[in-house]
């Protein structure tokens, strides 16, 4: 039973949307607290006490505070999943899903954050070629990982699809996906839109995120 789950987030944030997709897939009720990151609410003392790294998403599970979306989604499946489908317990299968999660944390999401933070914090709207290239590389890796599979790790959905999917769909804010070059990524992202409530959990925040960034960014190519 989920007692008192609270998710601190902001809808435009990809890792927050990954957590929402996971909570939805697990059919968990939770309270959602929207934070005003652009107004600096994450630096207020009360929030810093909960997460000194001042990032969202942050999960409060009856007093247990967990941040970093990847830690949150794994925790949620381990604690509340009726099966281990979304985050397998088998060590090899789990390691493969973890690899995709760490890829999101260290490569995929960073290729986006390295563009979004300079803009949101310092109003830097010129994106140098090497940052554009990082995004192209990230799309390329996803194309390879997908191979002939429906999902990022094999034939069934895992938390890696939620994390990488929320990020990959958001990369369009910087560089639109070239569907001819990355057809598997395009088909996978399209497949994810068929998830129940995907519109509410990912698309809405995603559209706002794209609206905020895309019109102002100037790409050096
Ligand atoms: C990244 C969270 C993050 O950068 C995760 O949870 O997966 N690896 C972490 N969150 C940003 C919002 S966003 O860019 O999605 C955030 O909270 N920034 C506010 C700040 O002060 O850093």
Boltz pocket constraint, residues with backbone or C-beta under 6 A from the ligand:
constraints:
  - pocket:
      binder: B
      contacts: [[A, 12], [A, 13], [A, 14], [A, 15], [A, 16], [A, 37], [A, 42], [A, 53], [A, 54], [A, 55], [A, 56], [A, 57], [A, 67], [A, 68], [A, 69], [A, 70], [A, 105], [A, 113], [A, 116]]
      max_distance: 6.0
